[in-house]
Amino acid sequence: MRVLLMYKDRDFKESELPKNSEDLISDLGLDVIFDHMSKGDQYIFNISKEVLLNPLVDKETIIYRQEIMKDALENPEIIRSLYSMTIEVEESKREKWWGIFGWKTPSNILSGARRTLESLLYFLKKLRKVADENSDKFRSEGFRNFFEMIKTELSDEYLQRAEEMVEKLKFQRGILLRVSIGEGNEGKGYTLIKPLEKKWFQRILRRQKVYSYKLNPRDEAGAQALDEIRNKGISEVTSVVACAADHIEDFFKKLRREIAFYVGAINLQESMKALEIPITFPVVTDEKQISFRNLVSISLALTNGKKKVIGNDLKEIGKNLFIVTGANRGGKTTFLRSFGQAVLMMQSGMFVSAKDFSSNLYSGVFTHFRREEDEDMKMGKFEEELSRMSIIVDQIKPGALLLLNEFLSSTNEREGSEIAHQIVRALVESGISVMYVTHMYTLARKFFGCKKAIFLRAERTPDGRRTFKIKEGEPLPTSFGGDIYKKLFGEEIDGLEKEREGCAPL
């Protein structure tokens, strides 16, 4: 049996996290999202992390997951009950499968496997009941096929026969073996025989003559010899029963792995709904396009609680270079994070935090955010920034998205602008989309006239107030650091209205 709730045609198997996963988590604030998805469940935390950090690049699969996700959000209790059932299966396995302890004889293993199989049949019947009672509540292709498979594979006839077989495996009337005599009068070809099914009156009226041998209670050697014969006779059926138990258990493991992601999404949606954070399912476009309204950073909104977070709007077609400038502490980094979070969530089949959102797909997401000084002093800040960029360049592919936050801010503007210009230009010409938050006016001016570029700016009112809105606008030769100084110290200092000497337009 196959679950197929993550992919239409294959199981959701464990995959390694990308090499830049720690940077993505740190730079985009994903740890907050994972915490709200898991709500203390480490298994859901790990699955959520694995799914979001390995974005899909197939539009059809994304839409397939989105439809399943919508069903999950509409039926949270059913989804949670399925997840709880898989946990119960695991706990039951630890209780029932005592055959893994002690001597691993066929008799011991068979007993443990039979007990496990008996327990698993209970959960299969429970799963069948869930399918019978709730399948009509789901509309997605994934869940319809899943519940139909449960009804077909776990029919009443199948479950009844399975229960009968488990009962027979208790061998309450002993076991019947067929054995041939080999060399040295040793037994060979031990075969377990199915006893004839006779009614009680047939057994009384048709008593057959049999030869028997009664073992002395003190005959330890004889008891050991009979035990060896028994183990040889049941060794084949032991393997079959153990494989059957493993097969059913593996199904529940796959179900847990796939349903855990949707439980995490339900948890996150409930947290967002409680704080009135906007939610929408994104539209995947075939052409290069970015369009959204009221896009919010989920991590910031969840951290702020009831305090409202400002969202941003954007609509651009055919651009793959976004230069974001403007006032210090104006929301530029938050804007960068919100877009990175939305792309990863979109390409995992989830909802995003916006009133509406549409975008093309990216072959990967990479980040390069400003870091604190290296306390060990293994390398200078400038060298450290270039070293991280070198690692990104070795991994990034055409069609990817690179989010840069104050890249090369550690050196002077003239050198930083020249180096950054060459790197970014090469990336854009290679088909990579770049969103660059920078305070370097000289760098921004170098991209004036570029048809692939769009310039965004953090809004600032004439009185110096930050609206935390990012709007289309050409860069200015100042980041208005004087506003922050005045707010903190309540006074102005000469020259701060012209913060960057030598930054006149080129």
N, C-alpha and C positions, 0 to 999 in steps of 0.2 A: 504493500500500500504506500502511496506517495501523497505528501501533503500539498505541495505546489501552491503555497500561499505567498511566496516571494518571487518565484519565477513561474512562467506558464508551462515550461517544458523540462525543468530540472530542479533538483533539490538545492536548498540553500546550505552550502557547505562552508566550513570554517575557512577563512582567508586571513592572510597576514595584514596587519595595518601598514599603510604606506610609510615610507621613511620620514616623511615630513609631518607625521601625525601629531607629534608633540608640539610642533610649531603651530599647527592649525588649532589645536586645543587652546594653547596659550594666547595666541594672537586674536582669535575670534571669540574667546570667552565661552567655548563649548562645554566646559566642565559644569557650568550652571545648568545648561540644557540637559546634560546627561544626568545630573542629580535629580532634576524634576521628573525626568522620564523614569528613572529607576525607583525613586522613593525608598531608598535603602536596600533594594534587591540587587545584589552584586551581579547576578546572572543577567538581568535586564540591562544593567549599566554596561556590561561588556558587549552585549549584543547591539545595543544602541550605538555604542562607540564604533563597533565594527561596521555597521551599516552606513552610518553617516560619513565615516572617513574613507569609504570605498564607493564613491558616487557612481551611479549608473550612467551609461552613455547611449542607452537604447531607449528611444522615445516610447516604443510600444510597451516595454516592460515597466516604464515609469507610470504610464496610464493604467496598466494592469494593476499595479500596486495602489495607485490612487483610488481606484474603484473599491478595492478590498479595504483600504483605509477608511473610506466613507462608511462602509458597512460596519466596520469595527467601532467607529465613533458613535454610530446610531444604536449599537447593541453592546455597550461596554460590559454589562454584567455577564452576558453569555461568553464574551471573549475572556473575561477574567476567570470564569468557571472552567473554561477549557485549559487555561494556563494552570490553575490550581490542581486540576486533574492530573496534569503531567508531573507536578511536584509530588502528588500522592503516589503516583506510580513509582517514582524514584525511592520514596521513603518505604513503600511496601516491598520493593526489591531488596532493600537492606535487611528487612525483617524476615522475609521468606527464604531468600537464597542462602540458606545456611550450609548448602552443599559445598561452598567454597572454602569452608573451614574443615579442620580435621583431615582424615585420610581421603584423598580424592579417588575413591573407588567408584565404579559404575553405579553401584547401589546407592551410595551417598549422593552422587551427582544427580541421579534420576529423581531421588526424593526431593532434593532442592529445586530441580527444574520443574517437577510436577507442582510443587507448592507455588512456585512463581507463576506458572502457567495458569493455575487456578485463580490466583489473584488478578492476573492480567485479563482473564475472561470477564471478571467482574467489571473492570474498567472499560472493556470493549462494549459490554452491554450498557454501561452508563453513557458512553459516547454515542451509541446508537440511539439512546433515548433523547439525548440533546439534539441529534439530527432530526429525529421524528417530530419533536415539539417545536423546533425553531428554524428549520431550513427555509420556511416561507417568509421569514423576516429579512432575508439577505437577497440582494439583487446582483452583486458582482459576479463575474464569471468565475473568479477564483473560489469564492465560498460556495457557489452553486455546485461546482464540480466536486468540491471537497465533501459536502454533505451527501451528494448523490453517490459518491464513491463509498462513503460509510454505509449507506443504506443497501447498496449492491453487494459489497464485500462482506458485510456483517449481517447477512439475512438471518431470519429466525431459524431456518433450517441449519445454517452453518453454525450458529451459536449453540443450538441444541446438540448437534453431533459433536461439537468440540467439548461440551460439558460431559457427554457420555464417555468420550475417549479419556478425558482426565480422570473420571471416576474409575474406569477400568485399569488405569495405570496405578491404582492403589494396590492391585493384586491381592484383594482381600481373601480370595480362595486359593492363593498360591500362584505359582507360575508353571506353565507347561512347556517343556523343551523337547526338541528333536535333536539327537546327537548321533553321529556316526562313529564307528570304531576305527581308529587309525593304527599306525605302527606302535608296537609295544602296548597294545590295548588302551592307548590314550584316546580320549574323546576328540573329535574334530567336527567342524561344521555345526557349531552350536546355533540353533535357530529357535526363536521364541514363537510358540504356536498359540493361535487364538483359540480359546476353549469353545466347544460347541455350546450354543445357547439352547439349553433345555429348560422346560418348565419343571416345577417342583415335582409334579406327579409323574412326569416322564423319567426323572432321575430315580424315583422310587420303584417304578414298574420295570424299568430296563436297566437293572444293575448289571454292569459288566464286570467280568473277572479281571482283577488287576493284581499286579505284584508290587509289594511295598516293602520298605525297610524302615524300621523305626530306630532312630539314633538314641543311644544312651545319653542321658543328660550330662554325664561326666566326660563324655568323649569329645575333648577339645579339638583334637586333630581331625575327627570326623566332621565336626561343625565347621572347622576352617575349610575342609575340602568341599563341603556343600556350598559354603559361601563363595568359594572360587568358581564353582560350577554356575551358581546363580549370576555372578558378575559377568561371566563369559556369555551367558544366555541373554542378558539384558543390555550388553554393551552397545549393540547396534541401535536399539530403541532409545537408549539413553542419549545417544548423539542426536537422534531425530527430535526428541522432546526438547533438549537443550537448545537446538537450533531454532525450533519453533518459538520458544520463550524469548530467545535473543531477537528474533525477527519482529515480534510484537513490541518488545521493549524498545527496539531501534525506531519503530514507527512513532512511539510516544516521545522519544528523544528528539526526533525531527520536528514533531508537532510543537514541542516546547520551544525549540530553537526559533521556529518561524513565528509562533504566536507571541513570543516575548517582545518582539519588536512592536507589534500592534498594541500590546498592553502598555509599553513605554509611551507610545504616541497618545494613548488615551489619558495616561497620567499627565503628560505635558499639556494636552488640550484642556484638561480640567483646571490646571494651575493657571493657564492663560485666560480661560473664561472667567475665573474668579476675580481676576484683576482687570477684566474688560480689555484685554489685549486683542487686537484684530487678528482674524484667522481667515485664510482663503486657500483654495487649492490652485496652484500655479498652472499656467498654460505654457506648454512647451512649443516653441516656434521652430520652424525649419530654417528660416532665414535669420541672419544676424540681427538681433533686436533685443533691446532692454526696455521694458515699460512697467512701471509700478506706481501705485498710489498709497500714500501713508505707510511706507515701509518702515518697520520698527525693529530695533535691535532687541531680540527676545531676551538675551542674557541681561541687558540693562533693565528692561521692563520688569523682569522677574525679580531682580535685585532691588529695584526701587519700590516695589510693593504698590501701594495705592497712588503713589506719586506718578502723574501722567508723564509719558515719554513722547517727545515730538517725533512724528513720522515725516518721511520725505517722499517727494514725487519726482519721477523722471520718465521721459519718453524719447528714445533715440533709436534710429535704424541705421545700420551699416557702420557704426563706429566701433573701434576696438582699442581706443586710447582715451582715458578719462583723467584729466588733470584737475585735481581738487585743491584749491587754495583758499585763502581767506583768513578771517580773524582767528587769533589764538583762542583755544577753548570754545570754539564755535560749533563743535559737533562733527568735525571732519572724520576723526578716527571712529566714532560711533557709526557714522554713515558707512564707512568702509566695512566695519564688522557686520552691520545689518545686511549688507549685500552678500558678503561671504557666507553668512549663516543661511540666507535664503537660497543661495545656489546649492549648497550642500543638502539642505532639506528637500528642495525640489527634486534633485537628482537621486534622492533615496526613496522617493515616492510619497513624501510627507506633504503636509500643509506648510504654509509660510505665514509670517506675521505681517500682513498688509491687507488693504481693502481689495486690491487686485494686483496680480503679478504675472508677467510673462517674460520669457527669456529663451534664448537658444541654449543648447547644451554645451558643456565644456569638457574637454578630454581629461581635465584634472584641475584642482584648485591648489594654489601655492600662496604663501604669505611671507612677507619680509617686513616685520615691524621693528621699531626701535627697541633696543635692549639696554639694560643698565650696564654700567662699566664692569669689566671683568675684574673681580676682586683678586683673583690669582695673578693678574697682570701677565698672562701667557701671551697676549697680543694686544696691540692698541685697538681703539674703537674703530678706526678707519679700516684697518686690516681685518677686523672681525666682521664688519659689514660686507666687505668684498668676499671674504671666505664663505659666508653664508650664501651670497649670491652665486658663487661658483658652484656650490652644491645644488642649488635650484636649477641652474642652467644645465647641469648634467642630467637632471631628471625630467625637466619640463618638455612637453611635446607641442607641436602645432595644435591649435584649437583649445589650449588651456587658458586658465584665468590666473593672473598674478596680481596680488594685492600688495602694494608698497606703501608703507607708512613712514614718512620722513627718512627715506633711504638716502644715505650719504650726508646726513645732517651733521656728522661729526667733523667734517672738514670745512674749509672756507668755501664760500658760495661759488667763486669762479671755477675752482678745480672740481668741486662736487657737481656743479651743473654740467660741466663738459663730460665728465665720466658717466654721469647718469644719463645724459642725452644719448651718448653712443650706445650704452647698454639697452636702454628702452627702445631706441629706434630699431636696433637689431632684432629685438624680441617682437616688436609690432610687425616688422617686415617679414618675420617668420610665421605670421599667422597667430600670434599669441595676443590675447586681450590683456591690457594693463590698466589698472585703476591706481593712480598714484596721488597720494596725499603729500604735499610738499609746501614748504615755506620759501623755496628758492625761486624768486621771481625771474632770475636770469634763465633758469632751466625752462620755466613755463613759456617765456618769450621765444625760446628756440623752437618750440612746436607750433608757433603761430603760422597759420597758412596750411597746416597739415590737414588733408581732407578726412583722415581717419580719426582725428582728435576732436574732443569736445571739452570745454572748460567749465568747471563748476566752482562755485565759491560759497563759503560759509557766510550767511547773511549777518550784517551788522547794521543796526539802525543809526541814524545821525547822532544820537546821544550816547552811542557806545554800547547799547544793549545787544546781547546775543540772542537771536531767536532760535538758534540750533536748527535752522533750516538750511539745506544745501540747494542752491539754485544755480541755474546756468548763468555764467558771467565771467568776463575776462579777469585774469589775475591782477591784483594791485601790488605796487611796490612796497607794501607795508602789511604786517600782520597785526597791527594795532595792539602791540604789547603795552603801550601806554595806558590803554583802558584798564588792563588788569592791575597795573601799578597804581592807578588812581583809585580803583576799587579797594585795593588792599591797604593803601597808605593815605588815601584821602587827599592827595595832592598831585599836581602835575610837575613834570620836569621838562626842561627845554630839550627840544630835538627829537622827542619820541614820536612826533607825528611823521618824522622822516627817519624810520628805524634803520634802513639799510643804505648806507652810503654807497654811491656808485651803482645803484640799481635802476638808473633811468632806463626807459625803453630803448631797446637796441635799434 
